[in-house]
Amino acid sequence: MSLDLSLEIWEALRPHIAGGFQAAADDFVSILSENAYSLEELSENTTDSYIRSSLKDYIELDDDEPEIDDDMDEYS
């Protein structure tokens, strides 16, 4: 499965996660890491704040990148 497809799946599932975004993102990043996906490439290809927060446990992120407010309200 490509990284782009993985991110598309994440975006499609987000509205259905009932507010547990950070835990879901932690699991998402963990699974990608365990399956040899490049977390640096993931970092370069997403602006999702929950995924970026999860990535901080694995890699050093550039703090100069803009944060995107991923409020649950946008999916209501």
C-alpha positions as CSV (number, residue, x, y, z in Angstrom):
1,M,0.0,0.0,0.0
2,S,1.4,3.4,-0.9
3,L,1.9,6.2,1.6
4,D,-0.5,8.4,-0.3
5,L,-3.2,5.7,0.0
6,S,-2.5,5.3,3.7
7,L,-3.0,9.0,4.2
8,E,-6.2,9.0,2.1
9,I,-7.5,6.2,4.3
10,W,-6.7,8.2,7.4
11,E,-8.6,11.2,6.1
12,A,-11.6,9.1,5.2
13,L,-11.7,7.5,8.7
14,R,-11.2,10.6,10.7
15,P,-14.8,11.7,10.7
16,H,-15.8,8.3,12.2
17,I,-13.3,8.3,15.1
18,A,-15.5,10.1,17.6
19,G,-12.9,12.4,19.1
20,G,-10.2,9.8,19.8
21,F,-8.0,11.4,17.1
22,Q,-4.7,11.3,19.0
23,A,-4.9,7.7,20.0
24,A,-5.9,6.7,16.5
25,A,-3.0,8.7,15.0
26,D,-0.6,7.1,17.5
27,D,-1.8,3.7,16.3
28,F,-1.7,4.7,12.6
29,V,1.9,6.0,12.9
30,S,3.0,2.9,14.9
31,I,1.6,0.5,12.3
32,L,3.3,2.4,9.5
33,S,6.5,2.3,11.4
34,E,6.3,-1.4,12.2
35,N,5.7,-2.0,8.5
36,A,8.8,-0.2,7.4
37,Y,7.2,3.0,6.0
38,S,9.5,6.0,6.1
39,L,8.3,8.2,8.9
40,E,10.3,11.0,7.5
41,E,8.4,10.7,4.2
42,L,5.2,10.6,6.2
43,S,6.2,13.8,7.9
44,E,6.9,15.5,4.6
45,N,3.5,14.5,3.2
46,T,1.1,15.4,6.0
47,T,0.0,18.5,7.8
48,D,-2.4,16.6,10.1
49,S,-1.6,17.8,13.6
50,Y,-2.4,14.5,15.2
51,I,-0.1,12.5,13.0
52,R,2.6,15.1,13.4
53,S,2.3,14.9,17.1
54,S,2.6,11.1,17.0
55,L,5.6,11.4,14.8
56,K,7.4,13.4,17.5
57,D,7.8,10.1,19.4
58,Y,9.7,8.6,16.5
59,I,11.6,11.4,14.7
60,E,12.7,15.0,15.2
61,L,10.3,17.3,13.4
62,D,11.0,20.7,12.0
63,D,9.2,23.1,14.4
64,D,9.0,25.8,11.7
65,E,6.3,24.0,9.8
66,P,2.8,25.6,10.2
67,E,0.4,23.8,12.5
68,I,-3.0,23.1,11.1
69,D,-5.9,23.1,13.6
70,D,-7.7,19.8,13.1
71,D,-10.8,20.7,15.0
72,M,-13.4,18.0,15.2
73,D,-16.0,20.6,14.3
74,E,-14.9,20.5,10.6
75,Y,-16.2,16.9,10.4
76,S,-19.5,17.5,12.2
